[in-house]
Amino acid sequence: MNAAAKRIVLETLGWVVLVAGVLMLLLPGPGLLGTFAGLAILSTQYEWARRWTMPVKIRALRGAAESVETIPRIALTLLITAGLIAVGVVWLISPPPPGWWPLDDAWWLFGGRPVAITMLASSAIAIGLIVWSIVRFHGKPEARAWIDRVEAHYRASVAQHERREAREETEQAREATERAREADRRADLSERSARSEAP
């Protein structure tokens, strides 16, 4: 695959995954994970995506850790996931609309099987993430401390980068000032020379 084709494929895949991740922030599904994955793909092509990848990763890890801090949180997350599975199964079975349904039958379980499959796939991903989060973070303060260290390291590298940019800008301003002074000095010499040659 040549470089142009690879770039197009990466950009298309990155944008699709990023948009899906952002939508999953509002809809059922692992939104931060999808957003992080999309940014990670786009970071191979864009500097702005590279800058946003680490903050989103840190937020996703922190969210995963917080979601399994206590047993009630784990139970609530599992209950919501079970509800999503139940709705997905009903959508998949696609029973006829009940008698009390006030809208047109076309609006009953709209989207059909693709929506059901998406819900069930999101549920499977959510269960996997819950299990991973429990194994990785539940009852492990050292894992939370690791996230804090990753965030502190990231903030320090951002501050270092900003200081380096500020130094470069200061140096450029100093050089521009020197060039302006040199231009003024040459202009003054030219004026004096012109005056001395005048009759």
Buried (B, 14 or more C-beta within 10 A) or exposed (E): EEEEEEEEEBBEBBEEBBEBBBEBEEEBBBBBBBBBBBBBBBBEBEEEBBEBBBBBBBBBBBBBBBBBBEEEEBEEBEEEBEEBBEBBEEBBEEEEBEEEEEEEEEEEBEEEEEBBBBBBEBBEBBBEBBEEBBEBBBEBEEBBEBBEEBBEEBEEEEEEEEEEEEEEEEEEEEEEEEEEEEEEEEEEEEEEEEEEEEE
